Amino acid sequence: MQEILTVIAYLVVWLICKEIVGIQSGLVTLIISLGAAVLIYVLSAVRWRENKKKYDR
């Protein structure tokens, strides 16, 4: 599930950068969208770990 959310976040941010914001540079769009995808991945991993600790007690 975590990986699916990461891919969706990457695609959505890529489209937002290209179509709505109008960033023409592919490198800038790539860096922004990858940064957002990694952020979503890390946040969901932290949330999953906290839930696991909570229910393992």
C-alpha atoms as a printed R data frame, in Angstrom:
   type eleno elety resid chain resno      x      y       z
1  ATOM     1    CA   MET     A     1  0.000  0.000   0.000
2  ATOM     2    CA   GLN     A     2  2.835  2.332   0.888
3  ATOM     3    CA   GLU     A     3  4.448  1.950  -2.525
4  ATOM     4    CA   ILE     A     4  1.174  2.598  -4.330
5  ATOM     5    CA   LEU     A     5  0.701  5.870  -2.443
6  ATOM     6    CA   THR     A     6  4.263  6.844  -3.336
7  ATOM     7    CA   VAL     A     7  3.703  6.256  -7.052
8  ATOM     8    CA   ILE     A     8  0.406  8.144  -7.004
9  ATOM     9    CA   ALA     A     9  2.018 11.079  -5.180
10 ATOM    10    CA   TYR     A    10  4.861 11.151  -7.711
11 ATOM    11    CA   LEU     A    11  2.479 11.230 -10.681
12 ATOM    12    CA   VAL     A    12  0.147 13.799  -9.168
13 ATOM    13    CA   VAL     A    13  2.965 16.186  -8.253
14 ATOM    14    CA   TRP     A    14  4.546 15.703 -11.696
15 ATOM    15    CA   LEU     A    15  1.257 16.635 -13.384
16 ATOM    16    CA   ILE     A    16  0.737 19.602 -11.081
17 ATOM    17    CA   CYS     A    17  4.222 20.898 -11.840
18 ATOM    18    CA   LYS     A    18  3.842 20.473 -15.598
19 ATOM    19    CA   GLU     A    19  0.232 21.479 -16.220
20 ATOM    20    CA   ILE     A    20 -0.902 23.760 -13.408
21 ATOM    21    CA   VAL     A    21  2.300 25.504 -12.297
22 ATOM    22    CA   GLY     A    22  3.855 25.365 -15.756
23 ATOM    23    CA   ILE     A    23  7.413 24.406 -14.856
24 ATOM    24    CA   GLN     A    24  9.205 23.759 -18.142
25 ATOM    25    CA   SER     A    25 12.412 22.259 -16.745
26 ATOM    26    CA   GLY     A    26 12.258 18.480 -16.595
27 ATOM    27    CA   LEU     A    27 14.995 18.315 -13.975
28 ATOM    28    CA   VAL     A    28 13.202 20.672 -11.596
29 ATOM    29    CA   THR     A    29  9.948 18.775 -12.047
30 ATOM    30    CA   LEU     A    30 11.741 15.483 -11.434
31 ATOM    31    CA   ILE     A    31 13.398 16.730  -8.236
32 ATOM    32    CA   ILE     A    32 10.158 18.189  -6.866
33 ATOM    33    CA   SER     A    33  8.074 15.111  -7.670
34 ATOM    34    CA   LEU     A    34 10.671 12.675  -6.339
35 ATOM    35    CA   GLY     A    35 10.984 14.745  -3.172
36 ATOM    36    CA   ALA     A    36  7.241 14.598  -2.648
37 ATOM    37    CA   ALA     A    37  7.171 10.848  -3.290
38 ATOM    38    CA   VAL     A    38  9.976 10.206  -0.803
39 ATOM    39    CA   LEU     A    39  8.252 12.417   1.762
40 ATOM    40    CA   ILE     A    40  5.001 10.449   1.397
41 ATOM    41    CA   TYR     A    41  6.938  7.171   1.694
42 ATOM    42    CA   VAL     A    42  8.731  8.268   4.868
43 ATOM    43    CA   LEU     A    43  5.609  9.689   6.487
44 ATOM    44    CA   SER     A    44  3.618  6.534   5.820
45 ATOM    45    CA   ALA     A    45  6.468  4.371   7.162
46 ATOM    46    CA   VAL     A    46  6.602  6.403  10.369
47 ATOM    47    CA   ARG     A    47  2.837  6.193  10.759
48 ATOM    48    CA   TRP     A    48  2.872  2.421  10.136
49 ATOM    49    CA   ARG     A    49  5.653  1.933  12.683
50 ATOM    50    CA   GLU     A    50  3.816  3.970  15.329
51 ATOM    51    CA   ASN     A    51  0.652  1.940  14.774
52 ATOM    52    CA   LYS     A    52  2.609 -1.291  14.994
53 ATOM    53    CA   LYS     A    53  4.169 -0.248  18.314
54 ATOM    54    CA   LYS     A    54  0.776  0.837  19.612
55 ATOM    55    CA   TYR     A    55 -0.910 -2.499  18.872
56 ATOM    56    CA   ASP     A    56  2.018 -4.740  19.819
57 ATOM    57    CA   ARG     A    57  1.823 -3.715  23.460
